[in-house]
Amino acid sequence: MLHGEGIETYESDVDAAAGVIGSPFMPREYRLYILNDGDAPRTNEILIELGAFRGPPARKVPLRSSWKLRLFLLAIGIVLIVVATV
């Protein structure tokens, strides 16, 4: 449908390994990659019309690490080095 509209896409399974060992009763999930950013609004319209649209794409939120977490990980690393050298 999208290729008929002149929208270039690439589709793939979410997890090819899970698709092989998964149950035939489990729903298959796919990822759709739009090759041209300008095609995104029309692609969303088509997906909504087909009923395949779940909502807006998830935002990428950067992970924030506090100084306490960094200190804790540093302490674990030091303990592991000391244990490995003893």
Secondary structure, 3 states (H helix, E strand, C coil): CCHHHCCCEEEEECCHHHHHHCCCCCCCCEEEEECCHHHHHHHHHHHHHHCCCCCCCCCCCCCCCCHHHHHHHHHHHHHHHHHHHC
